[in-house]
Amino acid sequence: MRWMWIDSFVEFLSGKRASAVKNVTEDEDCLQGHFPGYPVFPVSLMIEGMAQTAGILVGEARGFSENVILAKIRKAEFTDYAAPGDQIRYDTTIESLSDQAALTSGTVLKNGSSIGRIDLIFSHVDKADKKLDLPEHNFVFTDSFKELLKTVRREGAEGEQAP
């Protein structure tokens, strides 16, 4: 099973920027036994939440035609943590996009206040490259990731927010 570290998109501007949210609850599997009595949402999972947000933005910009793999974390700086009851928001922007890679930059907000900055590099993996011994199908953008994007598009169709 693949872990999702975003609950929904709240903004999506194709090829440019996206914002997604994650509501941290006491029921999170990652919090069970993590700092007993003082659960903290791990920073590593906030980095993954940003990677999922930015990765979907990059993948959609290229029509989900290839696998987009996180290649490098250029920067990850945090000044605070999140705990149950907090809402995390991932705001990301595509800085550059080419046939080989994409650079993104973003901020992490907790309950509306900035707590971190994450800059990522993604690699575009050619599905037909047999040297890498990768599956023929798109193994990155599963139905669950695409369903998140459909939610923001449905909201846009209802006049709330268009991608």
Beta strands, then each sheet from edge to edge (+ up, - down):
strand 1: 8-13
strand 2: 17-23
strand 3: 67-78
strand 4: 87-97
strand 5: 101-110
strand 6: 113-125
sheet 1: 1+ 2- 4+ 5- 6+ 3-
end
